[in-house]
Amino acid sequence: MKSRILVWNCQGAGHPKFHRFLKEYLRDFDPDIVILVETRVSGRKADCVVGKIGLPYSYRIEARGFAGGIWVMWQDSIYGSPQRMKRKELWNGIGYLAQGVQSPWLIAGDFNAMLNNDEKKGG
């Protein structure tokens, strides 16, 4: 299971040029996790920028004045390929993640998995 992760010391996330560049990067590389450090932006302005980034989940440590700030944003979707080997890679990755989880958790998505052959339609 491969994930694309962007970690960037952006040294300020408030400038419109940063927004344009980041939007293009996200479109081209579609990362699953984005971590921005030294954002130097907090409060409502940070809410606005995080909203524009478009990843559904986020966590922030606010900047203090013109210093610091850490934003972590991530996707939540899972897609199980209809190709057996890719689907096996997904399940191996989920199994690996599950080993580190000590409390209840939930994974939902399109796993393309069947419990038995009666569920199969077509090909």
FENVENFEN-V834449 format. One record per pair of residues at least 12 apart in sequence whose ideal C-beta (glycine too) atoms are under 6 Angstrom apart, sorted by sequence separation. I is the first residue (numbers start at 1). J is the second residue. D is the distance in Angstrom with one decimal. If there is no record, write none. Layout:
# FENVENFEN-V834449
<<I	J	D> <I	J	D>>
This chain:
# FENVENFEN-V834449
<<59	72	4.8> <58	73	4.3> <57	74	5.2> <55	73	3.9> <55	74	5.9> <57	76	5.9> <42	62	4.1> <53	73	5.8> <55	75	6.0> <56	76	5.8> <42	63	4.5> <41	63	5.9> <13	36	5.8> <40	63	5.1> <39	63	5.8> <6	31	4.5> <10	36	5.1> <13	39	4.1> <40	66	5.4> <4	31	4.2> <11	38	5.0> <14	41	4.6> <4	32	5.4> <5	33	4.5> <6	34	4.8> <7	35	4.5> <8	36	5.5> <9	37	5.0> <12	40	4.5> <13	41	4.9> <3	32	4.6> <9	38	5.2> <40	69	5.7> <39	69	3.4> <82	112	5.0> <78	109	3.1> <79	110	5.2> <80	111	3.7> <39	71	5.7> <77	109	5.8> <80	112	4.1> <37	70	5.2> <80	113	6.0> <36	71	4.5> <13	49	5.5> <35	72	5.2> <34	73	4.6> <33	74	4.7> <32	75	4.7> <1	89	5.7> <1	90	5.4> <1	93	2.8>>
